[in-house]
Amino acid sequence: MKKLLLILSLTVTGCAFHQQPYVMHAGNTPQSETAVFASLDDRSTKFNDSRILSVNEKKTPCAQVGCPYWVRVTPGSHTFKVRYTSNHHWNLHSSGYSVAELDVALDDMKPRHVYVLRYLERNDEVVAFAEDLGENPDYGITLGLEGVNKRFYKVDF
């Protein structure tokens, strides 16, 4: 029972980690003067997972509970390294998935804007491009399982 409680505690803590964009800037920049980059394509019809490994070569805290889905940065130009996984399959004898690490450079990110990475898979290749959703959009990520603890977390500035 103690092991189960520990696992549940870690799961709840992990989800809390992803409920808001992880702050990747130094200093005391007010939240209203930041931009958000999200690697989770909310329009994808395919089961995939994408996590941000680094921003401007500074690693994200992946060891805690997995790399973040979204990060908060100061306006300007940034380079993001993203790990995209897809083609998840499980059967009686094996399981697996495909992985691609992508470098995404964004110039002139604006304050209070959200940039979402969109993915296209062609043959054995993944193409990614960022969509600027504009200033203070109605955007967020959904975490949890349907019927259990599924919840939408809206970005705020």
C-alpha positions, 0 to 999 in steps of 0.5 A: 500500500505504501508503494501505491501511495508513493506512486500516486503522490509522484503522479500528482506532483508530476502533473502539477509541474506541467500545469503552468509553463516552466519558467526558462528566463532569469531575472524578475521579468513580470509574467505579463512581459513574457512569451510562451512556447508549447511543444504539444500540438493540440490539433494533432489527430495522432497519438504522440508526445513532444517535450522541450529538452532545452531553450537556448542550449539551457536544459529543462528539468527533465529529471524531475517528472519529464521534460515540460510541454511548455515554457515561458521565455522573455520576448526575442529570439530563442532556439528550442530543442524538442523530442517528438515521439510517435507511432507508439505500438504495443502488442503481445510480443513487442512495443515501440515508438519513433523518436525525432529530436528537432531544433526550432528557432523562433525570431522576434517572439512577442510578449503575451503571445503563445507559439505552438509547435505543429507537426507533419509526418511524411514517410520517415521524416518529421517537419515542425513549424511554430504557429503564433496564436497571437496576444493572450489567446485562449490556449492551454493544455489538458492533463489527466485521464478521461473520467478520472482527473482530466483537466484543462490548464489555461495559459495566463499572463 
